[in-house]
Amino acid sequence: MNIQLSNVRWLRVVLTAVLVVVLNYVLVTLLVTVYAFVLSFQARGAPDQAQITQFANQFAPWATPLLGILLTFGAAVWVARKVETAPQLHGWLVGLFVAIIGLLLAVVFGGAEDLFADLLWFVVTIVAGGVGGMLGARRKLQPAHQ
């Protein structure tokens, strides 16, 4: 396989990766907010902040990487279907950039506590991008249904 980095749509790859990371954090925050609303309706007033904090502390550490992996896969499929050349490479690069951005954010904001889990998340995110790129490339090659 001849890899030509000059054929990569870098802006699309980088912007998609940034969008995946931002959307990941927005969705996790939104889910915690929905939980807070549910608590406030149950309490018929101000929700218990300790319960919300406990939920966020239990939910976010596993939901953020899992959602990030799923979003990376979907984004890689989308990018691979949109580019003209090297769709699989584009998927791998989306996964790589999401993993790098996510790891940098974890280090900067103090979330990098478990090195093994962080490395596992890093590798699985890259693989999710690669698999998404392969699937997007396969879907692109199939003729459209009439």
DAHU-V229554 format. One line per field, one symbol per residue. phi: phi as a letter, one per 30 degrees, with the letter a starting at -180 (. if undefined). psi: psi as a letter, one per 40 degrees, with the letter a starting at -180 (. if undefined). burial: b if it has 9 or more other ideal C-beta (glycine too) atoms within 8 Angstrom, else e. Layout:
phi=???
psi=???
burial=???
//
This chain:
phi=.cccdddddedddddddddddddedddddddddddddddddddhlddddddddddddddddcddddddddddeddddddddcddbhdddddddeddddddddddddddciddccedddddeedddddddddddddddddddddddc
psi=hhhheeehgdddddddddddddddddddddddddddddddddefahihddddddddddddddddddddddddddddddddddidifddddddddddddddddddddddeeegdhdddddddddddddddddddddddddddiiih.
burial=eeeeeeebeeebbbebbbbbbebbbebbeebbeebbbebbeebeeebeeebbeebbeebbeebbbebbbbbbbbbbbbbbbebeebbbbbbbbbbbbbbebbbebbeeeeebeeeeebeebbbbbbbbbbbbbbbbbebbeeeeee
//
